[in-house]
Amino acid sequence: MKNILCKVLPVLFLFSLVHTLSAQEQLGLRTERYAGINSAIANPANTLSYPLRWDVNLIAAGQFLENNYGFLRNTSLSGIIRNAENIRAVSDFPDESTIGDEVLLFDYFDNERKKFVTSSTFVTGPSFMVRTQSGHAFGMFTNLRVHLSSQNLPWQLGYYHLNRIPDGANVNFDKTDLAAMAWTEIGFHYGYSMSTYNGKLNFGVNLKVLNGYEAVGFRNNRSINYAQFVNDSITLENLDVTVAFTNTNTDPDNSSVRRNGRGIALDLGVTQTFYETDDGYQLKLGVSLLDIGRIRYRDRAEEHRFNMPNLSSIVDDPYQDIEDTDVLIEQLSTDLLGAADASLIGNSFDVWLPSAISLQADYRITKQLYINGLLIQRLPTPEYAMRRGNFFAVSPRFEHRWFAASLPMSLYNWQKFRFGMAFRLAFLTIGSDNIGSILGESKWTGTDFYMALRINPFKLGLGGRSNRGGKNVKCYEF
């Protein structure tokens, strides 16, 4: 029975978690005054506080992973990289005394908290911005993003709880959803700044043209009553589940990269600076709406619904060796609805981006020492949607034209506290919002790391002239 449940209900979650084991907000790339076009991702109005005239991003990339479903015992990211071929699940060993020292053991949390999983990968390609003296900012950016998330998986899907359910006992699974998508963005940026009594009021917008490649969505539309039996069968009552996916790569022997959907999205932002001087502001407050938009998949897309208000039964045997998604759906449709194609309800579906509202505050303590506060709250979205994790961070930083360092302290989903580090030397930035996952050994539930390589105005001291802080400095004449 447990084999059926792992294939039918949490299959999308477990599949995605295993594959992401092989960057939510990337604070070191977004919050600094010298972040340039990369700061527009957190708030499009940030570019109006950029001290220089132009900025070009050559390449930036990052990975974020966090969950509270399972963990690798006593390891770090460096340990995983060295020993990835020896990752095994605790469920593979009936007796833990048989586990060798070389094994990296994947275990499961045993509690009654709702489960979440988030994996976010991004690559920012060639991008630029230009800030004019008349208070305008223009730019363009390119992104490749892969995101998976579920923020409300029932705690009853925990591995240890499933194994403790008595045969014939009824269990209720609450509503839940999960979505994953791979897409590209071409973004067009504009910002405008106007002077106020004690500072500047800045407005910014990113218009993003989206191309969707792969996507999958899962929704449990109402609570399900579930029971398991000794003959490797389960019963489901009040079942109403919808599943949508692109079928470009459902056959593992015939995969390809193809565009299957298109969409559009917006980022909107406002900032207010206070006590502006030639070398910056004393305080900046901001609010932004992020990733407001969706992609509609029309090509090579399927949506299925399994709506069975009355009792249904599934036997384990036909599912033992199924690896192809299409075959799995057809088998479920046959068992639950009586025909292999009875579950198909359409050949298009929408997936919403991980929409959120963000509040920011940046305060200058001394000339080069700042402290930044950031709050991100996910927004409710309909249908299939990737849901952002709630996020709060406080980041002290030292900032100079040619060097910066920050120490972000963050709380993810109000339960995962993390400590990070980020450094910028001239045009290169590297960092992590979860440095313990890379260097320390503990219960490894995820990681975070990012980097960026950019160029912006500079001059070498030639011919009696030099440049500091991106501005020409007059040399004395004798």
URVENZI-V436529 format. One record per run of one state. SS is the DSSP state (@ for helix, = for strand, . for the rest). FROM is the first residue (numbers start at 0). TO is the last residue. If there is no record, write none. Layout:
ss = (SS & SS)
from = (FROM & FROM)
to = (TO & TO)
This chain:
ss = (. & @ & . & @ & . & @ & . & @ & . & @ & . & = & . & = & . & @ & . & @ & = & @ & . & @ & . & = & . & = & . & = & . & = & . & @ & . & @ & . & = & . & = & . & = & . & = & . & = & . & = & . & = & . & = & . & = & . & = & . & = & . & = & . & @ & . & @ & . & = & . & = & . & = & . & = & . & = & . & = & . & = & . & = & . & = & . & = & . & @ & . & = & . & = & . & = & . & = & .)
from = (0 & 1 & 8 & 10 & 20 & 26 & 30 & 32 & 41 & 43 & 49 & 53 & 67 & 69 & 75 & 76 & 82 & 83 & 86 & 89 & 92 & 95 & 98 & 103 & 108 & 114 & 124 & 126 & 131 & 135 & 153 & 154 & 157 & 158 & 164 & 170 & 173 & 175 & 196 & 198 & 220 & 223 & 229 & 232 & 237 & 238 & 246 & 260 & 274 & 276 & 277 & 279 & 280 & 282 & 297 & 300 & 308 & 311 & 315 & 316 & 319 & 324 & 337 & 343 & 346 & 348 & 352 & 355 & 364 & 368 & 378 & 383 & 385 & 390 & 399 & 402 & 412 & 415 & 419 & 420 & 425 & 427 & 432 & 435 & 439 & 441 & 444 & 445 & 456 & 465 & 468 & 470 & 473)
to = (0 & 7 & 9 & 19 & 25 & 29 & 31 & 40 & 42 & 48 & 52 & 66 & 68 & 74 & 75 & 81 & 82 & 85 & 88 & 91 & 94 & 97 & 102 & 107 & 113 & 123 & 125 & 130 & 134 & 152 & 153 & 156 & 157 & 163 & 169 & 172 & 174 & 195 & 197 & 219 & 222 & 228 & 231 & 236 & 237 & 245 & 259 & 273 & 275 & 276 & 278 & 279 & 281 & 296 & 299 & 307 & 310 & 314 & 315 & 318 & 323 & 336 & 342 & 345 & 347 & 351 & 354 & 363 & 367 & 377 & 382 & 384 & 389 & 398 & 401 & 411 & 414 & 418 & 419 & 424 & 426 & 431 & 434 & 438 & 440 & 443 & 444 & 455 & 464 & 467 & 469 & 472 & 477)
